[in-house]
Amino acid sequence: PLRENTPVGVETRHLIYDRQRSMFGAAFDAAVLIALQHTTLGIATYYETQLTSNWNGLFTPYGEKRKSFYAFGAFNALYCLGTEVPVVLSDAAPGVYALAATDGRDQAVLLVNFEGEDTVLTLGMTGLPASADVELYRLDDASDLSFQRSDTVFRQAKQRFPLVRNSVILLKIQSNE
């Protein structure tokens, strides 16, 4: 057991808390949310979000957003669409997770690399409208789920995405029809 008053206990706790508040923690949170989608679990909660708590990975003591906040936001974009749709990654490396959803018109895809090797994914998209805009948002050490680029795709499309270790990509696909 870790004892508060020992140097090893203090150092270990700092490492745990720091990892939880980093992209490691954000990628872990997003990967867990994806993995839980195909279980019988009915509800899961995040412990905890009090600003003064050492366990809070969502906000700083000043109420500023940490990386995990954005991971939950990316998942919420899919949740708001309402209906999960299958996603297949043909060249996915270990540690890569994917989830997709639609509302019948628009779609979104969440891609996560948790502790896997840096990789480039090829995502084949079918069943798209005649024309759709694909917006890419990235969550990594340098970006807080920031808009990166937009492409117009037609009916079927293949997109390639670099997905580095402990990062998240959100694709928002909006129909032009």
C-alpha positions as a printed Julia matrix, in Angstrom:
177×3 Matrix{Float64}:
   0.0    0.0     0.0
   1.06   3.56   -0.68
   1.65   5.63    2.4
   1.1    9.37    2.15
   4.16  10.28    4.14
   6.68   8.22    2.15
   8.53   9.67   -0.85
   7.6    6.62   -2.99
   3.91   6.96   -2.13
   3.86  10.67   -2.97
   5.81  10.17   -6.22
   3.6    7.28   -7.33
   0.41   9.2    -6.64
   1.72  12.16   -8.64
   2.48   9.86  -11.59
  -1.0    8.32  -11.46
  -2.76  11.67  -11.24
  -0.61  13.23  -13.97
  -1.27  10.35  -16.39
  -5.0   10.53  -15.71
  -4.99  14.23  -16.6
  -3.01  13.77  -19.83
  -3.77  12.39  -23.3
  -3.15   8.92  -21.84
  -6.21   9.47  -19.63
  -8.29  10.98  -22.43
  -7.51   8.12  -24.84
  -8.24   5.61  -22.07
 -11.6    7.26  -21.33
 -12.62   7.28  -25.01
 -11.48   3.66  -25.52
 -13.46   2.52  -22.47
 -16.59   4.31  -23.69
 -16.27   2.52  -27.04
 -15.52  -0.87  -25.47
 -18.52  -0.6   -23.13
 -20.92  -0.24  -26.08
 -20.94  -3.98  -26.72
 -21.36  -5.18  -23.15
 -24.43  -5.79  -21.03
 -23.5   -2.93  -18.72
 -26.46  -0.6   -18.28
 -24.74   2.47  -16.81
 -21.23   3.69  -16.05
 -20.16   6.81  -14.19
 -17.0    8.89  -14.13
 -15.52   9.41  -10.68
 -15.07  12.33   -9.96
 -15.36  15.93  -11.17
 -15.03  18.1    -8.06
 -12.5   20.8    -8.87
 -10.5   20.21   -5.68
 -10.31  16.41   -6.07
  -7.07  14.69   -7.09
  -9.16  12.17   -9.04
 -10.72  14.83  -11.27
  -9.43  14.29  -14.8
 -11.94  16.6   -16.5
 -11.13  20.03  -15.03
  -8.22  21.86  -13.44
  -8.71  23.33   -9.94
  -9.57  26.57  -11.8
 -12.36  24.97  -13.86
 -10.37  24.8   -17.1
 -11.04  21.8   -19.33
  -8.54  18.93  -19.41
  -8.06  16.5   -22.33
 -10.59  13.93  -21.0
 -13.33  16.57  -21.13
 -12.93  16.66  -24.91
 -12.9   12.85  -25.16
 -16.31  12.78  -23.49
 -17.45  15.55  -25.86
 -16.39  13.5   -28.87
 -18.35  10.5   -27.59
 -21.36  12.75  -26.97
 -21.36  13.75  -30.65
 -22.09  10.1   -31.51
 -24.56   9.68  -28.65
 -26.58  12.65  -29.9
 -26.97  11.0   -33.33
 -28.73   8.1   -31.66
 -28.13   4.95  -33.72
 -24.91   2.96  -33.79
 -23.78   1.72  -37.2
 -21.08  -0.86  -37.95
 -17.55   0.37  -38.52
 -14.77  -1.86  -39.86
 -11.1   -0.93  -39.79
  -9.25  -3.26  -42.14
  -5.76  -2.21  -41.07
  -6.34  -1.39  -37.39
  -3.43  -1.92  -35.06
  -3.83  -3.27  -31.52
  -5.06  -0.51  -29.21
  -7.22   1.13  -31.9
 -10.93   1.49  -31.15
 -13.74   2.71  -33.42
 -17.42   3.56  -33.08
 -19.89   5.1   -35.54
 -23.4    6.49  -35.32
 -26.08   8.1   -37.47
 -29.36   9.96  -37.12
 -30.49   8.75  -40.56
 -29.03  11.79  -42.3
 -25.71  12.7   -40.71
 -23.04  10.38  -39.31
 -20.0   10.47  -37.07
 -17.05   8.17  -36.45
 -14.89   8.12  -33.32
 -11.38   6.69  -33.68
  -9.09   6.16  -30.67
  -5.55   4.94  -30.31
  -4.96   3.96  -26.7
  -1.39   2.85  -26.08
  -1.07   1.39  -29.58
   1.69   2.11  -32.08
   1.42   5.18  -34.28
  -0.53   4.07  -37.34
  -2.27   5.27  -40.48
  -5.85   4.03  -40.76
  -7.8    3.53  -43.95
 -11.48   4.0   -43.29
 -13.81   2.85  -46.05
 -17.2    4.52  -45.85
 -20.22   3.15  -47.69
 -23.88   4.1   -47.67
 -23.02   7.78  -47.84
 -25.35  10.25  -49.52
 -24.56  11.35  -53.08
 -22.49  14.14  -51.54
 -21.33  14.68  -47.95
 -18.86  16.87  -46.12
 -16.46  15.11  -43.76
 -14.97  17.25  -41.0
 -12.01  15.94  -39.03
 -11.44  16.96  -35.39
  -8.31  15.87  -33.52
  -7.63  15.45  -29.8
  -3.96  15.03  -28.97
  -1.22  16.77  -27.01
  -1.39  19.78  -29.35
  -5.15  19.95  -30.08
  -8.28  20.04  -27.94
 -10.68  18.33  -30.35
  -9.83  21.06  -32.82
 -11.13  21.21  -36.39
  -8.35  20.05  -38.74
  -9.81  19.78  -42.23
 -12.9   19.2   -44.34
 -13.38  17.1   -47.47
 -16.36  16.47  -49.73
 -16.96  12.77  -50.46
 -19.37  10.98  -52.79
 -21.39   7.75  -52.12
 -18.35   5.66  -51.22
 -15.11   7.03  -49.91
 -11.81   5.92  -48.49
 -10.12   8.26  -46.08
  -6.66   7.81  -44.57
  -5.9    9.18  -41.13
  -2.69   9.19  -39.13
  -3.6    8.12  -35.6
  -0.75   8.51  -33.15
  -0.48   6.79  -29.79
  -2.94   8.15  -27.21
  -4.99  10.32  -29.55
  -8.61  10.66  -30.66
 -10.17  11.56  -34.01
 -13.79  12.57  -34.49
 -15.21  12.56  -38.01
 -18.46  14.42  -38.57
 -20.15  13.47  -41.82
 -22.89  15.85  -42.92
 -25.13  15.13  -45.87
 -25.31  17.73  -48.63
 -28.65  16.35  -49.84
